[in-house]
Amino acid sequence: MENNLFLTTFLENNANYYHVSRRKPEFADQIQHQKDYYEVCFVLKGQLRHRHNREQYVLSSGDCFIIPPGFQHAVEAMEENTMCFWLMFQGALFFPGYYHSNIQKMLGSLSMENCYDSERAQMKINFPQMEQNQICHLFDCLIYECDSVSERSNNSLILIASIINTVARNYFNNPIMANELCRINEYDAIMPDCLRYIDENYMKPLTISFMAKHFAVSASYFSVIFPKVAGAPFKQYLNRKRINAAVALCADQALPFHKIAELCGYADTSTFYRNFIKYMGVSPSSFRTQLQNASNES
């Protein structure tokens, strides 16, 4: 059974980025699988076995797990009366408004390349009794809200954020994850410097590996956190910066396009042309002609 792997891509209410339910573990949960969204399971009563490859953890009432997209695992009930709350959600649900929160820091930690380690993915999270009661109440309210409201409401988003924030707080209570939180906070503090460096050095051959080494951060975490700060993946942000510079240089009629490409950080003209058309909708030569015509008309 360990070798049986299927990819679950169904997400009910996918336009709203989440789905919540209260149910027993089903047969499909018992098969080693992965999903393309985050998954939270809180054990309401009974026990379940949570497996990842050859490792397994027993979760009892009041325990929880959270796993990232792409994490292979299996879940099975150990008692007939086992009942769980389940919350599946897309990371986009918490962007950009929750960027500096523990929620985003936990999602960033889970999404790093080495998160596919059971220690990091938090196969089992323990909750204090007071927070067990709190999260049960939040889940009950969220299910009621989703059943009674046809469209996504602010109330639902507030409840989901409260649930995930509670999970994040206990996730980082683990000593290993507490150290991770310190490292994430250090990374977040240097991200403005990273953006400033790109803005001033876009004409150089910049890569994620170079940026990570230059600022002494993990390349995997840099690639995860950068879009949350810049609003776009690293390569897209860099290309947009280069093309914006190229647009300004096109006004100089005496400057050949291969020189513009070079000044903007493109090693070959074909890549420059391709990206210029992608972002501007026209070729560099057509854009220059438009500038010249507009200048003549004025």
Secondary structure, 3 states (H helix, E strand, C coil): CCCCCEEECCCCCHHHCEEEEEECCCHHHHCCEEECCEEEEEEEECEEEEEECCEEEEEECCEEEEECCCCCEEEEECCCCCEEEEEEECHHHHCCCCCCCHHHHHHHHHHCHHHCCHHHHCCCEECCHHHHHHHHHHHHHHHHHHHHCCCCCHHHHHHHHHHHHHHHHHHCCCHHHHHHHHHHHHHHHHHHHHHHHHHHHCCCCCCHHHHHHHCCCCHHHHHHHHHHHHCCCHHHHHHHHHHHHHHHHCCCCCCCHHHHHHHCCCCCHHHHHHHHHHHHCCCHHHHHHHHHHHHHHC
